[in-house]
Amino acid sequence: YRLKMKASRYVFNEIQKNFATLPFTLRAISDEKQARMGIVELAKHDMVTGYPVLYEKAGDLVAHFKYTVLLLPSGTVRI
């Protein structure tokens, strides 16, 4: 698909260059205003997919853990 807006082409190139396979935030793109305009066309044509916002019940406790996992031929290793 050929992107029509210059902002969309700019955002797509920034994503491909800096975040090819990783999730990202629009704040990480150098020109955030252009990113907000361009991301609309990218999402409309299914070139990017947004992560859904997760909501918890009011009053519930939530824990968030991050760690790195190595996928090796002998098995997985959590670092």
mmCIF file of the N, C-alpha and C atoms, coordinates in Angstrom:
data_MODEL
# 
_entry.id   MODEL 
# 
loop_
_atom_site.group_PDB 
_atom_site.id 
_atom_site.type_symbol 
_atom_site.label_atom_id 
_atom_site.label_alt_id 
_atom_site.label_comp_id 
_atom_site.label_asym_id 
_atom_site.label_entity_id 
_atom_site.label_seq_id 
_atom_site.pdbx_PDB_ins_code 
_atom_site.Cartn_x 
_atom_site.Cartn_y 
_atom_site.Cartn_z 
_atom_site.occupancy 
_atom_site.B_iso_or_equiv 
_atom_site.pdbx_formal_charge 
_atom_site.auth_seq_id 
_atom_site.auth_comp_id 
_atom_site.auth_asym_id 
_atom_site.auth_atom_id 
_atom_site.pdbx_PDB_model_num 
ATOM 1   N N  . TYR A 1 1  ? 0.847   -1.187  0.000  1.00 0.00 ? 1  TYR A N  1 
ATOM 2   C CA . TYR A 1 1  ? 0.000   0.000   0.000  1.00 0.00 ? 1  TYR A CA 1 
ATOM 3   C C  . TYR A 1 1  ? 0.884   1.238   0.000  1.00 0.00 ? 1  TYR A C  1 
ATOM 4   N N  . ARG A 1 2  ? 0.563   2.195   -0.819 1.00 0.00 ? 2  ARG A N  1 
ATOM 5   C CA . ARG A 1 2  ? 1.314   3.462   -0.901 1.00 0.00 ? 2  ARG A CA 1 
ATOM 6   C C  . ARG A 1 2  ? 0.675   4.471   0.040  1.00 0.00 ? 2  ARG A C  1 
ATOM 7   N N  . LEU A 1 3  ? 1.431   4.908   1.038  1.00 0.00 ? 3  LEU A N  1 
ATOM 8   C CA . LEU A 1 3  ? 0.927   5.881   2.000  1.00 0.00 ? 3  LEU A CA 1 
ATOM 9   C C  . LEU A 1 3  ? 0.790   7.242   1.344  1.00 0.00 ? 3  LEU A C  1 
ATOM 10  N N  . LYS A 1 4  ? -0.326  7.901   1.591  1.00 0.00 ? 4  LYS A N  1 
ATOM 11  C CA . LYS A 1 4  ? -0.616  9.176   0.948  1.00 0.00 ? 4  LYS A CA 1 
ATOM 12  C C  . LYS A 1 4  ? -0.012  10.371  1.680  1.00 0.00 ? 4  LYS A C  1 
ATOM 13  N N  . MET A 1 5  ? -0.062  10.369  2.994  1.00 0.00 ? 5  MET A N  1 
ATOM 14  C CA . MET A 1 5  ? 0.414   11.510  3.776  1.00 0.00 ? 5  MET A CA 1 
ATOM 15  C C  . MET A 1 5  ? 1.921   11.416  4.021  1.00 0.00 ? 5  MET A C  1 
ATOM 16  N N  . LYS A 1 6  ? 2.587   12.554  3.932  1.00 0.00 ? 6  LYS A N  1 
ATOM 17  C CA . LYS A 1 6  ? 4.018   12.618  4.213  1.00 0.00 ? 6  LYS A CA 1 
ATOM 18  C C  . LYS A 1 6  ? 4.294   12.206  5.653  1.00 0.00 ? 6  LYS A C  1 
ATOM 19  N N  . ALA A 1 7  ? 3.412   12.612  6.574  1.00 0.00 ? 7  ALA A N  1 
ATOM 20  C CA . ALA A 1 7  ? 3.571   12.265  7.987  1.00 0.00 ? 7  ALA A CA 1 
ATOM 21  C C  . ALA A 1 7  ? 3.517   10.753  8.180  1.00 0.00 ? 7  ALA A C  1 
ATOM 22  N N  . SER A 1 8  ? 2.654   10.082  7.446  1.00 0.00 ? 8  SER A N  1 
ATOM 23  C CA . SER A 1 8  ? 2.530   8.623   7.558  1.00 0.00 ? 8  SER A CA 1 
ATOM 24  C C  . SER A 1 8  ? 3.802   7.938   7.077  1.00 0.00 ? 8  SER A C  1 
ATOM 25  N N  . ARG A 1 9  ? 4.352   8.410   5.974  1.00 0.00 ? 9  ARG A N  1 
ATOM 26  C CA . ARG A 1 9  ? 5.594   7.834   5.456  1.00 0.00 ? 9  ARG A CA 1 
ATOM 27  C C  . ARG A 1 9  ? 6.742   8.052   6.442  1.00 0.00 ? 9  ARG A C  1 
ATOM 28  N N  . TYR A 1 10 ? 6.794   9.247   7.033  1.00 0.00 ? 10 TYR A N  1 
ATOM 29  C CA . TYR A 1 10 ? 7.827   9.565   8.024  1.00 0.00 ? 10 TYR A CA 1 
ATOM 30  C C  . TYR A 1 10 ? 7.730   8.616   9.227  1.00 0.00 ? 10 TYR A C  1 
ATOM 31  N N  . VAL A 1 11 ? 6.525   8.461   9.754  1.00 0.00 ? 11 VAL A N  1 
ATOM 32  C CA . VAL A 1 11 ? 6.329   7.608   10.936 1.00 0.00 ? 11 VAL A CA 1 
ATOM 33  C C  . VAL A 1 11 ? 6.663   6.161   10.602 1.00 0.00 ? 11 VAL A C  1 
ATOM 34  N N  . PHE A 1 12 ? 6.222   5.688   9.448  1.00 0.00 ? 12 PHE A N  1 
ATOM 35  C CA . PHE A 1 12 ? 6.495   4.300   9.061  1.00 0.00 ? 12 PHE A CA 1 
ATOM 36  C C  . PHE A 1 12 ? 8.003   4.065   8.946  1.00 0.00 ? 12 PHE A C  1 
ATOM 37  N N  . ASN A 1 13 ? 8.727   5.001   8.356  1.00 0.00 ? 13 ASN A N  1 
ATOM 38  C CA . ASN A 1 13 ? 10.182  4.863   8.243  1.00 0.00 ? 13 ASN A CA 1 
ATOM 39  C C  . ASN A 1 13 ? 10.854  4.881   9.609  1.00 0.00 ? 13 ASN A C  1 
ATOM 40  N N  . GLU A 1 14 ? 10.393  5.752   10.506 1.00 0.00 ? 14 GLU A N  1 
ATOM 41  C CA . GLU A 1 14 ? 10.945  5.798   11.866 1.00 0.00 ? 14 GLU A CA 1 
ATOM 42  C C  . GLU A 1 14 ? 10.704  4.481   12.603 1.00 0.00 ? 14 GLU A C  1 
ATOM 43  N N  . ILE A 1 15 ? 9.525   3.933   12.447 1.00 0.00 ? 15 ILE A N  1 
ATOM 44  C CA . ILE A 1 15 ? 9.194   2.659   13.105 1.00 0.00 ? 15 ILE A CA 1 
ATOM 45  C C  . ILE A 1 15 ? 10.085  1.551   12.560 1.00 0.00 ? 15 ILE A C  1 
ATOM 46  N N  . GLN A 1 16 ? 10.213  1.473   11.228 1.00 0.00 ? 16 GLN A N  1 
ATOM 47  C CA . GLN A 1 16 ? 11.031  0.430   10.615 1.00 0.00 ? 16 GLN A CA 1 
ATOM 48  C C  . GLN A 1 16 ? 12.497  0.558   11.027 1.00 0.00 ? 16 GLN A C  1 
ATOM 49  N N  . LYS A 1 17 ? 12.996  1.779   11.135 1.00 0.00 ? 17 LYS A N  1 
ATOM 50  C CA . LYS A 1 17 ? 14.401  2.010   11.456 1.00 0.00 ? 17 LYS A CA 1 
ATOM 51  C C  . LYS A 1 17 ? 14.700  1.738   12.933 1.00 0.00 ? 17 LYS A C  1 
ATOM 52  N N  . ASN A 1 18 ? 13.825  2.170   13.836 1.00 0.00 ? 18 ASN A N  1 
ATOM 53  C CA . ASN A 1 18 ? 14.120  2.116   15.268 1.00 0.00 ? 18 ASN A CA 1 
ATOM 54  C C  . ASN A 1 18 ? 13.416  1.009   16.041 1.00 0.00 ? 18 ASN A C  1 
ATOM 55  N N  . PHE A 1 19 ? 12.254  0.573   15.579 1.00 0.00 ? 19 PHE A N  1 
ATOM 56  C CA . PHE A 1 19 ? 11.445  -0.376  16.357 1.00 0.00 ? 19 PHE A CA 1 
ATOM 57  C C  . PHE A 1 19 ? 10.917  -1.501  15.470 1.00 0.00 ? 19 PHE A C  1 
ATOM 58  N N  . ALA A 1 20 ? 11.725  -2.053  14.605 1.00 0.00 ? 20 ALA A N  1 
ATOM 59  C CA . ALA A 1 20 ? 11.251  -2.996  13.585 1.00 0.00 ? 20 ALA A CA 1 
ATOM 60  C C  . ALA A 1 20 ? 10.370  -4.115  14.150 1.00 0.00 ? 20 ALA A C  1 
ATOM 61  N N  . THR A 1 21 ? 10.767  -4.723  15.240 1.00 0.00 ? 21 THR A N  1 
ATOM 62  C CA . THR A 1 21 ? 9.984   -5.836  15.783 1.00 0.00 ? 21 THR A CA 1 
ATOM 63  C C  . THR A 1 21 ? 9.536   -5.603  17.215 1.00 0.00 ? 21 THR A C  1 
ATOM 64  N N  . LEU A 1 22 ? 9.735   -4.391  17.719 1.00 0.00 ? 22 LEU A N  1 
ATOM 65  C CA . LEU A 1 22 ? 9.434   -4.109  19.120 1.00 0.00 ? 22 LEU A CA 1 
ATOM 66  C C  . LEU A 1 22 ? 8.236   -3.184  19.270 1.00 0.00 ? 22 LEU A C  1 
ATOM 67  N N  . PRO A 1 23 ? 7.518   -3.278  20.358 1.00 0.00 ? 23 PRO A N  1 
ATOM 68  C CA . PRO A 1 23 ? 6.469   -2.291  20.635 1.00 0.00 ? 23 PRO A CA 1 
ATOM 69  C C  . PRO A 1 23 ? 7.106   -0.930  20.901 1.00 0.00 ? 23 PRO A C  1 
ATOM 70  N N  . PHE A 1 24 ? 6.365   0.117   20.669 1.00 0.00 ? 24 PHE A N  1 
ATOM 71  C CA . PHE A 1 24 ? 6.901   1.471   20.836 1.00 0.00 ? 24 PHE A CA 1 
ATOM 72  C C  . PHE A 1 24 ? 5.781   2.402   21.266 1.00 0.00 ? 24 PHE A C  1 
ATOM 73  N N  . THR A 1 25 ? 6.160   3.581   21.706 1.00 0.00 ? 25 THR A N  1 
ATOM 74  C CA . THR A 1 25 ? 5.213   4.626   22.043 1.00 0.00 ? 25 THR A CA 1 
ATOM 75  C C  . THR A 1 25 ? 5.445   5.802   21.098 1.00 0.00 ? 25 THR A C  1 
ATOM 76  N N  . LEU A 1 26 ? 4.419   6.564   20.830 1.00 0.00 ? 26 LEU A N  1 
ATOM 77  C CA . LEU A 1 26 ? 4.565   7.716   19.942 1.00 0.00 ? 26 LEU A CA 1 
ATOM 78  C C  . LEU A 1 26 ? 5.523   8.746   20.519 1.00 0.00 ? 26 LEU A C  1 
ATOM 79  N N  . ARG A 1 27 ? 5.655   8.775   21.831 1.00 0.00 ? 27 ARG A N  1 
ATOM 80  C CA . ARG A 1 27 ? 6.587   9.716   22.459 1.00 0.00 ? 27 ARG A CA 1 
ATOM 81  C C  . ARG A 1 27 ? 8.033   9.420   22.091 1.00 0.00 ? 27 ARG A C  1 
ATOM 82  N N  . ALA A 1 28 ? 8.332   8.195   21.652 1.00 0.00 ? 28 ALA A N  1 
ATOM 83  C CA . ALA A 1 28 ? 9.700   7.817   21.300 1.00 0.00 ? 28 ALA A CA 1 
ATOM 84  C C  . ALA A 1 28 ? 10.087  8.303   19.903 1.00 0.00 ? 28 ALA A C  1 
ATOM 85  N N  . ILE A 1 29 ? 9.123   8.744   19.120 1.00 0.00 ? 29 ILE A N  1 
ATOM 86  C CA . ILE A 1 29 ? 9.401   9.262   17.778 1.00 0.00 ? 29 ILE A CA 1 
ATOM 87  C C  . ILE A 1 29 ? 9.753   10.740  17.909 1.00 0.00 ? 29 ILE A C  1 
ATOM 88  N N  . SER A 1 30 ? 10.784  11.170  17.201 1.00 0.00 ? 30 SER A N  1 
ATOM 89  C CA . SER A 1 30 ? 11.336  12.515  17.410 1.00 0.00 ? 30 SER A CA 1 
ATOM 90  C C  . SER A 1 30 ? 10.317  13.635  17.193 1.00 0.00 ? 30 SER A C  1 
ATOM 91  N N  . ASP A 1 31 ? 9.469   13.533  16.193 1.00 0.00 ? 31 ASP A N  1 
ATOM 92  C CA . ASP A 1 31 ? 8.447   14.560  15.951 1.00 0.00 ? 31 ASP A CA 1 
ATOM 93  C C  . ASP A 1 31 ? 7.085   13.988  16.343 1.00 0.00 ? 31 ASP A C  1 
ATOM 94  N N  . GLU A 1 32 ? 6.702   14.187  17.602 1.00 0.00 ? 32 GLU A N  1 
ATOM 95  C CA . GLU A 1 32 ? 5.486   13.554  18.129 1.00 0.00 ? 32 GLU A CA 1 
ATOM 96  C C  . GLU A 1 32 ? 4.226   14.060  17.441 1.00 0.00 ? 32 GLU A C  1 
ATOM 97  N N  . LYS A 1 33 ? 4.202   15.323  17.055 1.00 0.00 ? 33 LYS A N  1 
ATOM 98  C CA . LYS A 1 33 ? 3.023   15.873  16.377 1.00 0.00 ? 33 LYS A CA 1 
ATOM 99  C C  . LYS A 1 33 ? 2.810   15.172  15.036 1.00 0.00 ? 33 LYS A C  1 
ATOM 100 N N  . GLN A 1 34 ? 3.880   14.998  14.281 1.00 0.00 ? 34 GLN A N  1 
ATOM 101 C CA . GLN A 1 34 ? 3.776   14.307  13.003 1.00 0.00 ? 34 GLN A CA 1 
ATOM 102 C C  . GLN A 1 34 ? 3.434   12.836  13.225 1.00 0.00 ? 34 GLN A C  1 
ATOM 103 N N  . ALA A 1 35 ? 3.942   12.262  14.298 1.00 0.00 ? 35 ALA A N  1 
ATOM 104 C CA . ALA A 1 35 ? 3.663   10.866  14.611 1.00 0.00 ? 35 ALA A CA 1 
ATOM 105 C C  . ALA A 1 35 ? 2.180   10.652  14.880 1.00 0.00 ? 35 ALA A C  1 
ATOM 106 N N  . ARG A 1 36 ? 1.559   11.576  15.605 1.00 0.00 ? 36 ARG A N  1 
ATOM 107 C CA . ARG A 1 36 ? 0.128   11.445  15.911 1.00 0.00 ? 36 ARG A CA 1 
ATOM 108 C C  . ARG A 1 36 ? -0.724  11.535  14.648 1.00 0.00 ? 36 ARG A C  1 
ATOM 109 N N  . MET A 1 37 ? -0.315  12.363  13.694 1.00 0.00 ? 37 MET A N  1 
ATOM 110 C CA . MET A 1 37 ? -1.062  12.468  12.435 1.00 0.00 ? 37 MET A CA 1 
ATOM 111 C C  . MET A 1 37 ? -0.844  11.220  11.570 1.00 0.00 ? 37 MET A C  1 
ATOM 112 N N  . GLY A 1 38 ? 0.394   10.770  11.489 1.00 0.00 ? 38 GLY A N  1 
ATOM 113 C CA . GLY A 1 38 ? 0.714   9.652   10.607 1.00 0.00 ? 38 GLY A CA 1 
ATOM 114 C C  . GLY A 1 38 ? 0.226   8.311   11.086 1.00 0.00 ? 38 GLY A C  1 
ATOM 115 N N  . ILE A 1 39 ? 0.171   8.116   12.391 1.00 0.00 ? 39 ILE A N  1 
ATOM 116 C CA . ILE A 1 39 ? -0.206  6.806   12.931 1.00 0.00 ? 39 ILE A CA 1 
ATOM 117 C C  . ILE A 1 39 ? -1.656  6.461   12.591 1.00 0.00 ? 39 ILE A C  1 
ATOM 118 N N  . VAL A 1 40 ? -2.480  7.483   12.369 1.00 0.00 ? 40 VAL A N  1 
ATOM 119 C CA . VAL A 1 40 ? -3.890  7.250   12.039 1.00 0.00 ? 40 VAL A CA 1 
ATOM 120 C C  . VAL A 1 40 ? -4.003  6.498   10.716 1.00 0.00 ? 40 VAL A C  1 
ATOM 121 N N  . GLU A 1 41 ? -3.286  6.961   9.691  1.00 0.00 ? 41 GLU A N  1 
ATOM 122 C CA . GLU A 1 41 ? -3.342  6.281   8.392  1.00 0.00 ? 41 GLU A CA 1 
ATOM 123 C C  . GLU A 1 41 ? -2.730  4.885   8.468  1.00 0.00 ? 41 GLU A C  1 
ATOM 124 N N  . LEU A 1 42 ? -1.638  4.743   9.224  1.00 0.00 ? 42 LEU A N  1 
ATOM 125 C CA . LEU A 1 42 ? -1.023  3.428   9.372  1.00 0.00 ? 42 LEU A CA 1 
ATOM 126 C C  . LEU A 1 42 ? -1.974  2.432   10.032 1.00 0.00 ? 42 LEU A C  1 
ATOM 127 N N  . ALA A 1 43 ? -2.675  2.871   11.066 1.00 0.00 ? 43 ALA A N  1 
ATOM 128 C CA . ALA A 1 43 ? -3.629  1.986   11.751 1.00 0.00 ? 43 ALA A CA 1 
ATOM 129 C C  . ALA A 1 43 ? -4.837  1.688   10.869 1.00 0.00 ? 43 ALA A C  1 
ATOM 130 N N  . LYS A 1 44 ? -5.278  2.672   10.118 1.00 0.00 ? 44 LYS A N  1 
ATOM 131 C CA . LYS A 1 44 ? -6.443  2.503   9.243  1.00 0.00 ? 44 LYS A CA 1 
ATOM 132 C C  . LYS A 1 44 ? -6.201  1.422   8.195  1.00 0.00 ? 44 LYS A C  1 
ATOM 133 N N  . HIS A 1 45 ? -4.960  1.319   7.729  1.00 0.00 ? 45 HIS A N  1 
ATOM 134 C CA . HIS A 1 45 ? -4.624  0.339   6.693  1.00 0.00 ? 45 HIS A CA 1 
ATOM 135 C C  . HIS A 1 45 ? -3.903  -0.881  7.261  1.00 0.00 ? 45 HIS A C  1 
ATOM 136 N N  . ASP A 1 46 ? -4.050  -1.113  8.570  1.00 0.00 ? 46 ASP A N  1 
ATOM 137 C CA . ASP A 1 46 ? -3.508  -2.293  9.261  1.00 0.00 ? 46 ASP A CA 1 
ATOM 138 C C  . ASP A 1 46 ? -2.004  -2.467  9.086  1.00 0.00 ? 46 ASP A C  1 
ATOM 139 N N  . MET A 1 47 ? -1.270  -1.363  9.035  1.00 0.00 ? 47 MET A N  1 
ATOM 140 C CA . MET A 1 47 ? 0.186   -1.436  8.943  1.00 0.00 ? 47 MET A CA 1 
ATOM 141 C C  . MET A 1 47 ? 0.817   -1.451  10.326 1.00 0.00 ? 47 MET A C  1 
ATOM 142 N N  . VAL A 1 48 ? 0.080   -1.032  11.346 1.00 0.00 ? 48 VAL A N  1 
ATOM 143 C CA . VAL A 1 48 ? 0.478   -1.150  12.745 1.00 0.00 ? 48 VAL A CA 1 
ATOM 144 C C  . VAL A 1 48 ? -0.733  -1.650  13.524 1.00 0.00 ? 48 VAL A C  1 
ATOM 145 N N  . THR A 1 49 ? -0.459  -2.290  14.642 1.00 0.00 ? 49 THR A N  1 
ATOM 146 C CA . THR A 1 49 ? -1.527  -2.804  15.491 1.00 0.00 ? 49 THR A CA 1 
ATOM 147 C C  . THR A 1 49 ? -1.315  -2.273  16.904 1.00 0.00 ? 49 THR A C  1 
ATOM 148 N N  . GLY A 1 50 ? -2.339  -1.693  17.461 1.00 0.00 ? 50 GLY A N  1 
ATOM 149 C CA . GLY A 1 50 ? -2.234  -1.165  18.820 1.00 0.00 ? 50 GLY A CA 1 
ATOM 150 C C  . GLY A 1 50 ? -2.411  -2.245  19.865 1.00 0.00 ? 50 GLY A C  1 
ATOM 151 N N  . TYR A 1 51 ? -1.733  -2.074  20.969 1.00 0.00 ? 51 TYR A N  1 
ATOM 152 C CA . TYR A 1 51 ? -1.928  -2.961  22.110 1.00 0.00 ? 51 TYR A CA 1 
ATOM 153 C C  . TYR A 1 51 ? -3.123  -2.456  22.909 1.00 0.00 ? 51 TYR A C  1 
ATOM 154 N N  . PRO A 1 52 ? -4.020  -3.343  23.328 1.00 0.00 ? 52 PRO A N  1 
ATOM 155 C CA . PRO A 1 52 ? -5.174  -2.890  24.107 1.00 0.00 ? 52 PRO A CA 1 
ATOM 156 C C  . PRO A 1 52 ? -4.765  -2.447  25.517 1.00 0.00 ? 52 PRO A C  1 
ATOM 157 N N  . VAL A 1 53 ? -5.481  -1.490  26.029 1.00 0.00 ? 53 VAL A N  1 
ATOM 158 C CA . VAL A 1 53 ? -5.255  -1.040  27.402 1.00 0.00 ? 53 VAL A CA 1 
ATOM 159 C C  . VAL A 1 53 ? -5.924  -2.045  28.336 1.00 0.00 ? 53 VAL A C  1 
ATOM 160 N N  . LEU A 1 54 ? -5.205  -2.476  29.344 1.00 0.00 ? 54 LEU A N  1 
ATOM 161 C CA . LEU A 1 54 ? -5.745  -3.448  30.294 1.00 0.00 ? 54 LEU A CA 1 
ATOM 162 C C  . LEU A 1 54 ? -6.288  -2.721  31.513 1.00 0.00 ? 54 LEU A C  1 
ATOM 163 N N  . TYR A 1 55 ? -7.493  -3.055  31.910 1.00 0.00 ? 55 TYR A N  1 
ATOM 164 C CA . TYR A 1 55 ? -8.136  -2.436  33.058 1.00 0.00 ? 55 TYR A CA 1 
ATOM 165 C C  . TYR A 1 55 ? -8.337  -3.491  34.138 1.00 0.00 ? 55 TYR A C  1 
ATOM 166 N N  . GLU A 1 56 ? -8.179  -3.081  35.363 1.00 0.00 ? 56 GLU A N  1 
ATOM 167 C CA . GLU A 1 56 ? -8.407  -3.950  36.507 1.00 0.00 ? 56 GLU A CA 1 
ATOM 168 C C  . GLU A 1 56 ? -9.624  -3.448  37.278 1.00 0.00 ? 56 GLU A C  1 
ATOM 169 N N  . LYS A 1 57 ? -10.178 -4.326  38.100 1.00 0.00 ? 57 LYS A N  1 
ATOM 170 C CA . LYS A 1 57 ? -11.303 -3.923  38.940 1.00 0.00 ? 57 LYS A CA 1 
ATOM 171 C C  . LYS A 1 57 ? -10.823 -2.915  39.980 1.00 0.00 ? 57 LYS A C  1 
ATOM 172 N N  . ALA A 1 58 ? -11.671 -1.976  40.304 1.00 0.00 ? 58 ALA A N  1 
ATOM 173 C CA . ALA A 1 58 ? -11.330 -0.956  41.304 1.00 0.00 ? 58 ALA A CA 1 
ATOM 174 C C  . ALA A 1 58 ? -11.015 -1.626  42.642 1.00 0.00 ? 58 ALA A C  1 
ATOM 175 N N  . GLY A 1 59 ? -9.936  -1.213  43.271 1.00 0.00 ? 59 GLY A N  1 
ATOM 176 C CA . GLY A 1 59 ? -9.562  -1.742  44.577 1.00 0.00 ? 59 GLY A CA 1 
ATOM 177 C C  . GLY A 1 59 ? -8.682  -2.976  44.523 1.00 0.00 ? 59 GLY A C  1 
ATOM 178 N N  . ASP A 1 60 ? -8.514  -3.599  43.362 1.00 0.00 ? 60 ASP A N  1 
ATOM 179 C CA . ASP A 1 60 ? -7.656  -4.780  43.251 1.00 0.00 ? 60 ASP A CA 1 
ATOM 180 C C  . ASP A 1 60 ? -6.193  -4.367  43.195 1.00 0.00 ? 60 ASP A C  1 
ATOM 181 N N  . LEU A 1 61 ? -5.329  -5.229  43.701 1.00 0.00 ? 61 LEU A N  1 
ATOM 182 C CA . LEU A 1 61 ? -3.892  -4.997  43.626 1.00 0.00 ? 61 LEU A CA 1 
ATOM 183 C C  . LEU A 1 61 ? -3.351  -5.590  42.330 1.00 0.00 ? 61 LEU A C  1 
ATOM 184 N N  . VAL A 1 62 ? -2.403  -4.897  41.737 1.00 0.00 ? 62 VAL A N  1 
ATOM 185 C CA . VAL A 1 62 ? -1.804  -5.362  40.487 1.00 0.00 ? 62 VAL A CA 1 
ATOM 186 C C  . VAL A 1 62 ? -0.292  -5.361  40.647 1.00 0.00 ? 62 VAL A C  1 
ATOM 187 N N  . ALA A 1 63 ? 0.352   -6.429  40.224 1.00 0.00 ? 63 ALA A N  1 
ATOM 188 C CA . ALA A 1 63 ? 1.809   -6.516  40.235 1.00 0.00 ? 63 ALA A CA 1 
ATOM 189 C C  . ALA A 1 63 ? 2.290   -6.642  38.797 1.00 0.00 ? 63 ALA A C  1 
ATOM 190 N N  . HIS A 1 64 ? 3.381   -5.968  38.496 1.00 0.00 ? 64 HIS A N  1 
ATOM 191 C CA . HIS A 1 64 ? 3.935   -5.986  37.147 1.00 0.00 ? 64 HIS A CA 1 
ATOM 192 C C  . HIS A 1 64 ? 5.388   -6.445  37.250 1.00 0.00 ? 64 HIS A C  1 
ATOM 193 N N  . PHE A 1 65 ? 5.728   -7.517  36.551 1.00 0.00 ? 65 PHE A N  1 
ATOM 194 C CA . PHE A 1 65 ? 7.083   -8.056  36.570 1.00 0.00 ? 65 PHE A CA 1 
ATOM 195 C C  . PHE A 1 65 ? 7.646   -8.054  35.153 1.00 0.00 ? 65 PHE A C  1 
ATOM 196 N N  . LYS A 1 66 ? 8.927   -7.722  35.048 1.00 0.00 ? 66 LYS A N  1 
ATOM 197 C CA . LYS A 1 66 ? 9.619   -7.787  33.764 1.00 0.00 ? 66 LYS A CA 1 
ATOM 198 C C  . LYS A 1 66 ? 10.885  -8.602  33.940 1.00 0.00 ? 66 LYS A C  1 
ATOM 199 N N  . TYR A 1 67 ? 11.184  -9.430  32.960 1.00 0.00 ? 67 TYR A N  1 
ATOM 200 C CA . TYR A 1 67 ? 12.431  -10.167 32.964 1.00 0.00 ? 67 TYR A CA 1 
ATOM 201 C C  . TYR A 1 67 ? 12.760  -10.569 31.531 1.00 0.00 ? 67 TYR A C  1 
ATOM 202 N N  . THR A 1 68 ? 13.980  -11.009 31.332 1.00 0.00 ? 68 THR A N  1 
ATOM 203 C CA . THR A 1 68 ? 14.455  -11.407 30.015 1.00 0.00 ? 68 THR A CA 1 
ATOM 204 C C  . THR A 1 68 ? 14.523  -12.924 29.953 1.00 0.00 ? 68 THR A C  1 
ATOM 205 N N  . VAL A 1 69 ? 14.116  -13.467 28.827 1.00 0.00 ? 69 VAL A N  1 
ATOM 206 C CA . VAL A 1 69 ? 14.138  -14.917 28.628 1.00 0.00 ? 69 VAL A CA 1 
ATOM 207 C C  . VAL A 1 69 ? 15.008  -15.227 27.424 1.00 0.00 ? 69 VAL A C  1 
ATOM 208 N N  . LEU A 1 70 ? 15.919  -16.171 27.583 1.00 0.00 ? 70 LEU A N  1 
ATOM 209 C CA . LEU A 1 70 ? 16.727  -16.656 26.464 1.00 0.00 ? 70 LEU A CA 1 
ATOM 210 C C  . LEU A 1 70 ? 16.111  -17.943 25.945 1.00 0.00 ? 70 LEU A C  1 
ATOM 211 N N  . LEU A 1 71 ? 15.860  -17.997 24.652 1.00 0.00 ? 71 LEU A N  1 
ATOM 212 C CA . LEU A 1 71 ? 15.345  -19.212 24.029 1.00 0.00 ? 71 LEU A CA 1 
ATOM 213 C C  . LEU A 1 71 ? 16.517  -19.942 23.385 1.00 0.00 ? 71 LEU A C  1 
ATOM 214 N N  . LEU A 1 72 ? 16.919  -21.036 23.996 1.00 0.00 ? 72 LEU A N  1 
ATOM 215 C CA . LEU A 1 72 ? 18.074  -21.794 23.547 1.00 0.00 ? 72 LEU A CA 1 
ATOM 216 C C  . LEU A 1 72 ? 17.640  -23.169 23.062 1.00 0.00 ? 72 LEU A C  1 
ATOM 217 N N  . PRO A 1 73 ? 18.450  -23.823 22.247 1.00 0.00 ? 73 PRO A N  1 
ATOM 218 C CA . PRO A 1 73 ? 18.112  -25.183 21.808 1.00 0.00 ? 73 PRO A CA 1 
ATOM 219 C C  . PRO A 1 73 ? 17.944  -26.152 22.984 1.00 0.00 ? 73 PRO A C  1 
ATOM 220 N N  . SER A 1 74 ? 18.675  -25.893 24.080 1.00 0.00 ? 74 SER A N  1 
ATOM 221 C CA . SER A 1 74 ? 18.591  -26.788 25.250 1.00 0.00 ? 74 SER A CA 1 
ATOM 222 C C  . SER A 1 74 ? 17.426  -26.448 26.173 1.00 0.00 ? 74 SER A C  1 
ATOM 223 N N  . GLY A 1 75 ? 16.730  -25.324 25.903 1.00 0.00 ? 75 GLY A N  1 
ATOM 224 C CA . GLY A 1 75 ? 15.600  -24.923 26.737 1.00 0.00 ? 75 GLY A CA 1 
ATOM 225 C C  . GLY A 1 75 ? 15.619  -23.441 26.995 1.00 0.00 ? 75 GLY A C  1 
ATOM 226 N N  . THR A 1 76 ? 14.672  -22.975 27.772 1.00 0.00 ? 76 THR A N  1 
ATOM 227 C CA . THR A 1 76 ? 14.597  -21.550 28.079 1.00 0.00 ? 76 THR A CA 1 
ATOM 228 C C  . THR A 1 76 ? 15.302  -21.241 29.382 1.00 0.00 ? 76 THR A C  1 
ATOM 229 N N  . VAL A 1 77 ? 15.875  -20.032 29.461 1.00 0.00 ? 77 VAL A N  1 
ATOM 230 C CA . VAL A 1 77 ? 16.576  -19.577 30.651 1.00 0.00 ? 77 VAL A CA 1 
ATOM 231 C C  . VAL A 1 77 ? 16.074  -18.178 30.980 1.00 0.00 ? 77 VAL A C  1 
ATOM 232 N N  . ARG A 1 78 ? 15.605  -17.993 32.208 1.00 0.00 ? 78 ARG A N  1 
ATOM 233 C CA . ARG A 1 78 ? 15.192  -16.663 32.647 1.00 0.00 ? 78 ARG A CA 1 
ATOM 234 C C  . ARG A 1 78 ? 16.371  -15.962 33.304 1.00 0.00 ? 78 ARG A C  1 
ATOM 235 N N  . ILE A 1 79 ? 16.635  -14.753 32.861 1.00 0.00 ? 79 ILE A N  1 
ATOM 236 C CA . ILE A 1 79 ? 17.761  -13.997 33.394 1.00 0.00 ? 79 ILE A CA 1 
ATOM 237 C C  . ILE A 1 79 ? 17.246  -12.997 34.417 1.00 0.00 ? 79 ILE A C  1 
# 
